[in-house]
Amino acid sequence: MKHRQEPPGDKNIIGSRVVAIRKSKGIKQREFLARLQTLGLDISQTSLSRLEGQYRLVQDYEVVVIAKALEVSVGYLLGEEINRERQF
């Protein structure tokens, strides 16, 4: 997969954080896509790429599933918490 050459968009605030967390955990985009689909979020590779590039709006229910797939809290994903562990 080629690297993004355009600057990030402004459609969401979690895209760059999703990429950073995913990469820090050594999760490839295809593996992450499979995790999301296993958790019931039917999303295409193109949609995920656009989400990560901040070119796609993110629904509230998608934020919850993405946080679960990355094993972080929704607050951390949104940049509101320093601790990345899930808090219930």
Summary of the structure (lengths in Angstrom):
residues: 88
radius of gyration: 12.1
end to end distance: 35.2
largest distance: 37.4
contacts: 227
relative contact order: 0.20
helix: 49%
strand: 0%
